[in-house]
Amino acid sequence: MDNPPSAPGRRVSHLPSLTPLRGIAAVWVVLYHYGVLYFPAMRPDRHTALLNKGYLAVDLFFLLSGFVMAHVYRETFSRQVDKRGYWAFLSARIARLYPLHLAVLGLFVALALAVCAVEYASGGPLSGIPVTGVRSLLALVANLFMLQGLHASTLSWNYAAWSISLEFMAYLAFPFVLAWVWRASPRTQALLALAMCTILAGLAWWTGDDFNQWDGPTTLLRCLPEFLLGTLLYRAYLSPARAALLSGDAVAIGLLAALLLTLHAKGPDLMAILLFAGLLMAVVSNRSRIGAWLNSSPLVWLGEVSYALYLIHGLVQHAASEVLSRGLHIQDRHALSSGTSLWLLALMLGTSLLLAAACYRWIEKPAQRYLRGALALRSGDPRRRSATLVAKPPPG
């Protein structure tokens, strides 16, 4: 999730604090995958439920994505959606999401083929990539068309990429939804926001307040309403009363404290998501100490590499599994002590950050510039080749 380029000749103002917020969310979900799911001996829940709730970072990504898309494209799609504008929007989204997704997918396939080759060289049977199931040919096709999020448990190569698939689906409808939302009356917009919250409340009731829904139809009920809710939050952000109310630190600190307490005490997932919405509004409006701290250089850098970190950490985890099981003959990670698990977690997190920085610099940004230019030429508007990113920040 990021800010795409604006229309040619139009400058889009920078939204502060959202890039660092995205970076913090990315690290949170990585720590959840590594420290809670991958190394069970660590048991952070004995001290706090903060890491165990890390799957909620995806919900924050979708709120952020809807908010930023509305900020950048509100003038383009506020009245109507024409063919050229729609294609330019999708071109920018494809250029943003697809190159790194494809590169990491290629690394997964290369690793799978390398493992097959090593097994064969060691005297094992000649095996290949299966036709169906996880990391199969069918899953590969689904990933190439960004459809893996429809059934991630059987269509994933890179399990984290399920949310990227859902985000792309949201993009397909976004211009038409934004045009309608922007023309709607304040009362209609408020009712629509209430409807989205009602859908999320229904999902909470249906799942027993478990928003860790990443497989099957429930993912649509989780992610798409949050994306639209983020769009509606941006509409509220434009209210003149918002700046006076949220520019100081008091509201941001209060919401952050409430959120951390909710997460620490294993409070309701739905409450955490609603607090995310309030915190998003507070930090993007903050012009005091909280904003200055969030926009420090290390956190801005973390936000810039967050998409690469989110995609690459699954590859690091998969590679670590191959090393542990085939190289060190450790089949059960429950057997690892908490100290060993912590050391390996730090090693995997450090490796993921280094690879994310490299992917951001050498794959993500160059491919994004090239592909955006190529798609812009195809659309018949060469002026778009010079369009540049003007704000940041998924995201998924």
N, C-alpha and C positions, 0 to 999 in steps of 0.2 A: 504494500500500500504506500503510495507516494503521491506527490503532486506532478501531474503531467504537464506538458507544455501548453501554453495558452494559444489562442488563435494568433496568426501572424500580425505583428504590429501592435499587439495588445499586451500590456504588462500586468501580471498578476502579483499583487502584494504578498509578501512572505508572511506566513502564519508562524509565530514563534512557539517554541516549546513542543511542537508535535513530533518533530524528528527525534529529539531525545526520548520522548515518551514511548515512541515506537521501539527504540533501542532497548529501553528498560524492559518492555514487554517481551521482546525477543529473547533476552537473557533469561527472563523468568520462565518462559516455556522450555528453553533448553535445560535449565536446572530441574524443571519438573520431569522432563523425559529422562534425564540422566540420573538425578539424585533420588527420584521417587520410584520410577518404573524400572530403570536399568540396573540399579544397585540396591536391591531390596534390603540389604543388611544395614543401610544407613538409617532408615526409619526416622526421618525428620519430624514425623507427626507426633513423636514422643515429646517434642518441645513446642512445636507450632504447626498449624495446618497451612501456613503461608505457601510453602512449596507444593504441598499436595493439591492446592487450588490453582496450580500453574496453568492448567488447561483453559482457564478463563482468560488468559492472554489473547486467545483467538477472538473472544467476544470483544475485547478492547480493540483489536485490529479492525474488526468490521465496523465498529462505531467510528473509528478514526478514518477509515476509508470512505465511508459515506459522507463524512464531514468535509474531507479535503476535496473529494470529487465535486461536491456542490460549490465549494469555494472557487475552484478553478473554472468550472464549466457553467456557472450560473448565467453568465451573459450569452454564452454560445447557444444554450438550449432553453433559455427562460421563456421564449416565445414559440419557437417551432423547431422541429428536427428535420433538416433536409438531408438528402442522400450524401452530399459531400461532407457536411459536418459530422454525420454519423460515421462515415468511413474514416475520417481523420481521427475521430475519437477512438475507434477500435484499433486503428493503426498504432496510435500512441500506446494503447493498453497492451497490444501484442508485443510491441517493441520493448515495453517495460517488463512484462512477465515472462515471455516465452524464451528468450535466448538463454538465460541462466537456468531456467527449468529444464530446457533441452540439454544443456551442458552437463548438469548434475545427473540427469537421467542417463546420459551417455556414460558417465563414470560408473553408475550402478551396473549398467550392462557390461562394461569392460571388466569390472570386478567379478561379476558372475562368470564371465567367460574365462577369466584368469583362474578362478577357483576350479572350474571344470578341467582346465588344462593341467593344473597341478595334480588334481586327483588322478587324471589319466596317466600322467607321467610317473605317478607313484604306484602304478599297477592296478588302479581302480577301473571301473567300467567307463566307457565313453558316454558321458551324459551331456545334455544340452539344456537349453531353456525350455521349460514345459509349455504346453499350449494354453492351459488355463491355470488359474490360481494366482497367488501373490508372486510377483516377479516372474510373470509368464509372458508369452507372446500376446495374448489377449489384453493383459494389463498394459503392455507396451503400447499397443494401438490406442487404448483408452487414454493413456498419458499423452500421446502425441496430439490427440484431439481435445485435451483438457477435460475429459469426462470421468476421471478417476474418482472425483468426489461423490459421484452418485452411489458408489458401493466400494468404499476405500478398503474394506477388509479383504476383498478379493481382487482389487484392481490397482493396488499400490506397488510401485517400486520404491519410491521415496515416500514413506508414510506421511511426512509433514506436508506434502504437496496437495493433500486433499482439500485444504482450505483455499489454496491458490485456484483450484478448479472451481470451487463455489464462488470465489470472488469474480472470476471471469464470467460466470453465469450472471452474476449481478450486473456486471458491466453491459451485457447484451441489452438489458431492459432499462438501464439507468437513464439515458438521454430522454426517453419518452416519459419516464416517471418524474424526472426533474422538471420537464416542461409543464406537466400537470400540477405538480406540487407548487411551483413558483406562481402559477396563475390562481391557485386556490385562495380562498379567503382565510384570514387568521383562524376563524372558527373551524373551518374544514381541516386546516393543518393541525390544530389542536386535537380534533377528533381522530385524525389519522395517527398521530403520535399515541393517543390513548389506545387505538386499535392495535398498534404494534406492541405496546406494553401488554395488552390483553393476550395476544398470541404468545408472547414470551411467558406470561403467567400460566397460560394453558399448557405450554410445553413443560414448565416446572411441575405442574400438577401431574401431567402424564408420566413424567420420568422420575417422580419422587424428588424433584429439585436437583436433578443431576444433569447439568448442562454439558457434560463431557460426551456430547453426541457428535461423533465423527464418521458414522457409517450408516448409510441408508437415508430414507426420506426425512428423518428427524433433523438431519443437518440443514435441510432447506428451511425448516421452521425455526431453527436456531440462528442461522447466519443472515438470511435475506431480510427478516424484520429488523435486525440490528443495523444492517447497511442503510435501510431506509430511515431508521431512527436517527442515524448519524447525519443523514441529509437534512432531516427536520431540525436537528440540533443546530446546524449551521444557519438555518432560517431564524432561529431564536437568537443566535449569536449576533445577527445584524440589528437587533433591537437596541435603541439608544440607551435604554435603562440598564442593559447588561454591563456596559463598560463601567458605569459608576458603582455598580454593586460588586463586581468581581475583580476589579483592577488591583486591589490590595491583597495581602497575604492571609487575612483571617479566614475567609471562606475556603481558600485552597487548603490551608492547614487543617481546618475542621473536617473537610471532606476526606482528606488523606488519612487523618486519624481514624475516622469512622470506617473507611475502607480497610485499613490495616487491621483494625480490631475485628471487623467482620471476617476477614480472611483468617486471621490468627485463631479465632474461636470457632472456625468451621461453620460460619453463619450461612444463611441461604444464598445459593448462587444467584438467584434473581435479584436479591438486595445488592450484591456486589456489582452486578451489571448496571443497575440503576445508579449506584454510586460512581461507577466508571463514567456514565454520562454527565453527571454533575462535575466530576473532577476534570473531565476533558474541557468543559466550558470554563472552569476556573483557571486552569493552567494556561490555556490559549489567551485568556483575557488578562492574565497577571502581568503587571508592570513593576513588580517590586522584587523582593529577595528571592522568592520561589522561582520566578521567571529567570532571574540572573543565574541562579544555581543550575537550573535545568539546561540552560543554553550555554553551559561551559563547553569548552572544546572537546574533552573526552566523551561527554554524553552526546554531543552532536555527531562526532565520528561514529559512535556506537549506533546511532540511528541511521547513519548513511550506509553502514554495512549490514543493517538488520535483515534485509531481505535475503542477502547472501548467507548470513548466519542461520536464518531460519531454514533455508533449503539444504545447506551443506551439513548441518549437524546430524541429520539422519544418516548421511553417508559415513561420517566419522563413527557413529554408533554401529552401523553395519560392519564396517571394517574392523572395529574393536571386537565385535562378536566372532568374526572369522579368526582373528589372532588368538583370542582367548580359547576358542573351542578347538581349532586345528593346530595352532602353534604351541599353546601352553596346556592343551588338553583339559581345560576347565569348562565343563559342560553346565555346571550349576552355579550361577552367580550368587546364590544364597550362601555358598561355602566361603565366599570372600568376607574377610573381616570388615568392620566399619572403617577402620583406618586405611586398609588397602583400597576399599571402595572410594573413600574420600580422595586418596592420592590419584586414583585412576580418573575420577570425575574431574579433578583439576587439570589433569593431562589432556583429557578429551575436550574440555571447555577451551583450554588454551589453543589446542590444535584447531578447533572449530573457528575460533576468532582469527587465527592466522590465515587459515584457508579462506575465510569470508573476506578478509581484507584483500587477499590476492584475487579472488573471484570478482570482487567489486571493481578493482582497478583494471584487471586484464581481460575480463570477460563481460561483466554486466554493463559497464559504461560504454566501452567501445562498440559492443554489439548493439546496444540500445541506439547509439548515434547512427550507426550504419543502417540498421533495419528501419529506423524511423525515416531516414532519408529515402531509402529504397521504396518503402510503402507510400511515402508522400509523392514521389515521382509517378507511381502507379495510379495515384488518385488524380493526377493531372494538375497538381498545384505545387510547382517547384519551390515556391516561397516557403513552404513548410519545412524544407530541408534545413533551414537555418533556425528553426524553432529550438529553444533551449529550455531546460528545466529551470524554474524560477523559485520553487519552494519545495520543501520536504517536510513532513514525510510525504496496510500488510500497505501479506500479507499478505493477506494471508495474507 
